[in-house]
Amino acid sequence: MVAEEIGLNDYLEANGVEPVETDLGEYIIQLRHEPPSHIIAPAIHVNKEEVADAFRAAHTHLPKERVLEEAPTLLAEARKILREKFVAADVGITGANFLIAETGSTVIVTNEGNGDLTQTLPKAHIVLGSIEKVVPTLEDAATILRLLARSATGQEFSVYTTFSTGPRRAEDADGPGAFHVVILDNGRSRMLGTEFQEMLRCIRCGACLNHCPVYGAIGGHAYGWVYPGPMGAVLTPWLVGLEEARDLPNASTFCGKCEAVCPMRIPLPKLMRRLREQEYERKLSPPAARWAIALWAFAARRPALYRLGASLAAQILGALGRRTGRFRTLPLAQGWTAGRDFPAPQGRSFQSLWAERK
């Protein structure tokens, strides 16, 4: 994710270096020229037919008539292609789930084994990690590793948990001849000493995404950058600026599920509220949006008026959208309909049904 954050692949390609993603999901979206849609399942939005199309477009040296209909067949083809890349590569680049200060070790976890091949077969191994991944001791790393696996995939431990502490020694059978660790800040140190410092505890397990109703409805690409979901709604404004990402803290129902499932107990709703306050204080939202919120607040303080307005809006939209069941464009909602359809109301409001049945 850090490589995505700094646009490493684009930079390498622009300078004549061919980067190859080795995680299967990352490899698929690289072929499709897309960003990840989930921090641990980057190609979760892609179906097997789309994967087959991407493989046929990229693997042109393979027979055109080959059958690519089942997941095991697709997996076998990716494995064959990537094995050749592993053997031919001069440099392997990995991330770091943790950087251990006590021993100088770096830790990565994978379920495919691609990380081990990336860091042992090439001549040089480069580790790219961010400053919040530094933990004091091996014991600290072991504790958080168990939290990471359980929260990310429900496993006791990930299939592969690999510690690296330097280049190959004279008595080692394999390993890289050179070992480099690059520690990235990219705006994170500005969070130290602020109420947002708690966000630096994030271990990128993806639990908050998995339980977020907003993420589940709109998908990761709607967040516009590398980090989607509740964790991205807090982290992204700090990395790219609230001016550029002011919409993200508003993409929440504040149901509290993200905080409830977070293994590091990060108060994500509280931090998103604070970002909303900063947006309001700095008057970053357009005047039309501020007027709309003021109008909504006026109506919300008058329940009878609010119910009347909501009922009329639902009836009008329901009548206009009855034929298709959705709107591809809608006045005052172009920000939504630019990336997805707006569903037409299908019946009476919840409040009216509740009043009738209680």
C-alpha positions in Angstrom: 0.0 0.0 0.0 2.9 2.4 0.7 4.2 1.7 -2.9 0.7 2.6 -4.2 0.8 5.7 -1.9 3.9 7.1 -3.5 3.2 5.9 -7.1 6.3 3.7 -7.1 5.2 1.5 -10.1 4.5 4.6 -12.3 7.9 6.1 -11.4 9.7 2.9 -12.2 8.0 2.4 -15.5 8.7 6.0 -16.4 12.4 5.3 -15.8 12.7 2.1 -17.8 12.2 -0.4 -15.0 9.5 -3.0 -15.3 7.6 -3.5 -12.0 5.7 -6.8 -11.5 3.2 -7.2 -8.7 3.4 -10.7 -7.2 0.4 -10.8 -5.0 -2.3 -12.3 -7.2 -4.9 -9.6 -6.5 -2.3 -6.9 -7.0 -1.1 -8.5 -10.2 -4.7 -8.6 -11.6 -5.3 -4.9 -10.9 -1.9 -4.0 -12.3 -2.9 -5.7 -15.6 -6.2 -3.8 -15.5 -4.5 -0.5 -14.7 -6.6 0.0 -11.6 -5.9 1.0 -8.0 -6.7 -1.5 -5.2 -10.3 -1.5 -3.9 -9.5 -3.1 -0.6 -6.3 -3.0 1.5 -6.0 -6.8 1.9 -8.1 -8.0 -1.0 -7.2 -5.5 -3.8 -9.1 -7.2 -6.6 -12.3 -8.0 -4.6 -14.3 -6.1 -7.2 -13.2 -8.2 -10.2 -15.0 -11.4 -11.3 -13.3 -14.3 -12.9 -14.5 -13.4 -16.4 -12.8 -10.0 -16.1 -9.6 -11.7 -14.8 -9.6 -14.0 -17.8 -10.0 -11.0 -20.1 -7.0 -9.3 -18.4 -4.9 -12.4 -18.7 -5.7 -12.9 -22.4 -4.8 -9.2 -23.1 -1.5 -9.5 -21.2 -0.3 -13.1 -21.8 -0.4 -12.9 -25.6 2.4 -15.5 -26.0 0.0 -18.2 -24.7 -2.4 -20.1 -27.0 -5.5 -18.0 -27.7 -7.8 -21.0 -27.6 -6.9 -21.9 -24.0 -9.8 -22.3 -21.6 -9.9 -19.7 -18.8 -13.2 -20.4 -17.1 -12.4 -21.6 -13.6 -10.4 -20.0 -10.8 -7.9 -22.9 -10.5 -7.0 -22.5 -14.2 -6.5 -18.8 -13.8 -4.4 -19.3 -10.7 -2.2 -21.9 -12.5 -1.6 -19.4 -15.3 -0.7 -16.6 -13.0 1.6 -18.9 -11.0 3.5 -19.9 -14.2 3.9 -16.4 -15.4 5.0 -15.1 -12.1 7.5 -17.9 -11.4 9.4 -16.8 -14.5 9.4 -13.2 -13.3 10.7 -14.2 -9.9 13.7 -16.0 -11.4 14.5 -13.2 -13.8 14.2 -10.3 -11.4 17.2 -8.3 -10.3 15.5 -6.6 -7.3 12.7 -7.6 -5.0 10.7 -5.0 -3.2 8.5 -5.8 -0.3 6.5 -3.8 2.2 6.7 -4.3 6.0 3.9 -5.2 8.2 6.3 -4.4 11.1 9.8 -3.1 11.6 11.3 -4.3 14.8 13.6 -1.8 16.6 15.1 -4.4 18.9 16.6 -6.6 16.2 16.5 -4.5 13.1 14.2 -7.1 11.5 11.4 -6.5 9.0 8.3 -8.6 9.0 5.9 -9.5 6.2 2.8 -11.7 6.2 1.3 -13.3 3.2 -0.9 -16.2 2.3 0.6 -17.0 -1.1 4.3 -17.2 -0.4 5.0 -14.5 -3.0 6.7 -12.4 -0.4 9.3 -15.0 0.4 10.2 -15.5 -3.3 10.4 -11.7 -3.8 12.9 -11.3 -1.0 15.1 -14.4 -1.4 15.5 -15.0 -5.2 16.6 -11.5 -6.5 20.1 -10.1 -5.9 18.8 -7.2 -3.8 15.9 -6.9 -1.4 14.4 -3.4 -0.7 12.0 -3.0 2.1 9.6 -0.1 1.9 7.7 0.6 5.2 6.2 3.6 6.9 7.2 5.0 10.3 4.2 3.8 12.2 5.2 0.2 11.4 8.1 0.4 13.9 7.5 -1.6 17.0 9.9 -1.9 20.0 10.5 -5.6 20.5 9.9 -9.1 19.0 7.3 -9.7 21.7 5.4 -6.6 20.6 5.5 -7.8 17.0 4.3 -11.3 18.0 1.3 -9.9 19.9 0.2 -7.6 17.1 0.7 -10.4 14.4 -2.0 -12.5 16.1 -4.3 -9.5 16.1 -3.6 -8.8 12.4 -4.3 -12.3 11.2 -7.5 -12.7 13.2 -8.9 -9.4 12.3 -7.9 -9.5 8.6 -8.9 -13.1 7.6 -10.0 -14.9 10.7 -6.8 -17.0 10.8 -4.8 -17.9 13.9 -1.7 -16.8 11.9 -1.1 -15.9 8.3 0.2 -18.8 6.2 3.6 -17.2 5.8 5.2 -14.9 8.5 8.7 -14.0 7.4 11.4 -12.1 9.4 14.3 -10.6 7.5 17.4 -9.2 9.2 19.9 -8.2 6.6 21.5 -9.7 3.5 22.7 -13.2 2.9 25.6 -14.3 5.1 28.5 -16.4 3.9 27.0 -19.6 5.4 23.5 -19.0 4.1 22.2 -21.2 1.3 20.2 -18.4 -0.3 19.0 -14.8 0.1 19.8 -11.4 -1.4 23.3 -10.0 -1.6 22.1 -6.5 -0.7 19.4 -5.5 1.8 18.0 -2.0 2.1 15.2 -0.6 4.3 13.4 2.6 3.3 11.3 4.2 6.0 8.6 6.6 4.8 7.1 9.5 6.6 5.0 11.3 4.0 3.1 13.5 6.5 2.7 11.0 9.3 5.0 12.7 11.8 2.7 15.7 11.6 0.1 13.5 13.4 2.4 13.0 16.4 1.2 15.0 19.5 -2.2 15.6 18.0 -5.5 13.9 18.7 -5.0 12.0 15.4 -1.9 10.3 16.7 -4.1 7.3 17.5 -4.5 6.7 13.8 -0.9 5.7 13.7 -1.8 2.5 15.6 -3.5 1.1 12.4 -2.1 -2.3 11.4 -4.0 -2.4 8.0 -6.1 -5.4 8.9 -9.1 -4.2 6.9 -11.6 -5.0 9.6 -13.2 -1.6 9.5 -13.7 -1.9 5.8 -15.3 -5.3 6.1 -17.9 -4.0 8.6 -18.6 -0.5 7.2 -22.0 -0.2 5.5 -20.8 2.8 3.5 -17.8 0.9 2.1 -20.0 -2.1 1.4 -22.4 0.0 -0.6 -20.0 2.1 -2.7 -16.8 0.1 -2.9 -13.2 1.1 -2.5 -12.7 3.0 -5.7 -15.2 5.6 -4.7 -12.8 6.8 -2.0 -10.6 8.2 -4.7 -7.2 7.1 -3.4 -5.2 4.2 -1.9 -6.9 3.9 1.5 -10.6 3.3 1.5 -13.2 2.8 4.2 -13.1 4.3 7.7 -9.4 4.1 8.1 -8.9 5.9 4.8 -11.5 8.5 5.8 -9.1 9.5 8.6 -5.7 8.8 7.1 -6.1 10.2 3.6 -7.0 13.8 4.7 -3.8 13.8 6.7 -1.6 12.5 3.8 -3.1 14.5 0.9 -4.7 17.4 2.8 -8.2 18.0 4.1 -8.8 20.3 1.1 -8.4 17.4 -1.3 -10.2 14.7 0.8 -12.8 16.6 2.7 -15.6 14.3 1.4 -14.2 11.2 3.0 -14.9 12.0 6.7 -18.5 12.6 5.6 -18.8 9.1 4.1 -19.9 7.5 7.4 -23.1 6.7 9.1 -21.3 6.7 12.5 -22.8 3.4 13.3 -19.7 2.6 15.3 -18.9 -0.8 13.8 -15.5 0.3 12.7 -14.4 1.2 16.2 -16.0 -1.9 17.7 -14.1 -4.3 15.5 -10.8 -2.4 15.4 -8.2 -4.6 17.1 -6.1 -1.5 18.0 -9.1 0.4 19.5 -8.7 3.4 17.2 -11.7 5.8 17.8 -12.4 6.2 14.1 -15.9 7.9 14.5 -14.4 10.5 16.9 -11.6 11.3 14.5 -14.0 11.6 11.6 -16.2 14.0 13.6 -13.1 16.1 14.3 -12.2 16.3 10.7 -15.8 17.3 9.9 -15.4 20.1 12.5 -12.2 21.2 10.9 -13.9 21.3 7.5 -16.6 23.5 8.9 -14.3 25.8 10.8 -12.1 26.3 7.7 -15.2 26.7 5.4 -13.8 24.1 3.0 -17.2 22.9 1.8 -19.0 24.8 -1.0 -21.5 27.5 0.0 -24.3 25.4 -1.6 -23.4 22.5 0.7 -23.4 24.7 3.8 -26.8 26.1 2.8 -28.1 22.6 2.3 -27.0 21.5 5.7 -28.5 24.6 7.3 -31.8 23.9 5.5 -31.7 20.3 6.7 -31.0 21.4 10.3 -33.9 23.8 10.1 -36.2 21.0 9.0 -34.8 18.4 11.4 -35.7 20.7 14.4 -39.3 20.6 13.2 -40.3 16.9 12.9 -43.7 17.6 11.2 -42.1 19.7 8.5 -39.3 17.1 8.1 -41.7 14.2 7.6 -43.8 16.2 5.2 -40.8 17.1 3.0 -39.3 13.6 3.1 -42.7 12.1 2.1 -43.2 14.5 -0.8 -39.6 13.9 -2.0 -40.0 10.1 -1.8 -43.3 10.2 -3.7 -42.0 12.4 -6.5 -38.8 10.5 -7.0 -40.7 7.2 -6.8 -43.0 8.3 -9.5 -40.2 9.6 -11.8 -38.1 6.5 -11.3 -40.8 3.9 -11.3 -40.0 2.6 -14.9 -36.2 2.0 -14.4 -36.0 1.9 -10.6 -33.0 4.2 -10.6 -31.7 7.5 -11.8 -28.5 7.8 -13.8 -28.4 11.6 -13.2 -30.2 13.7 -10.6 -30.2 17.4 -9.9 -28.3 18.3 -6.7 -26.8 14.7 -6.6 -24.4 14.8 -9.5 -21.5 13.9 -7.1 -23.3 10.6 -6.5 -24.6 9.8 -9.9 -21.3 10.5 -11.6 -20.0 7.2 -10.3 -23.2 5.1 -9.6 -26.9 5.0 -10.0 -29.3 6.6 -7.5 -32.0 4.1 -6.5 -35.6 5.4 -6.8 -37.7 5.1 -3.7 -39.8 2.0 -3.8 -42.5 2.6 -1.2 -43.4 4.4 1.9 -40.9 5.8 4.4 -39.8 3.8 7.4 -41.3 6.4 9.8 -44.7 6.1 8.2 -44.6 2.3 8.4 -43.4 2.5 12.0 -46.2 4.9 12.9 -48.8 2.6 11.4 -47.5 -0.6 13.0 -46.4 0.4 16.4 
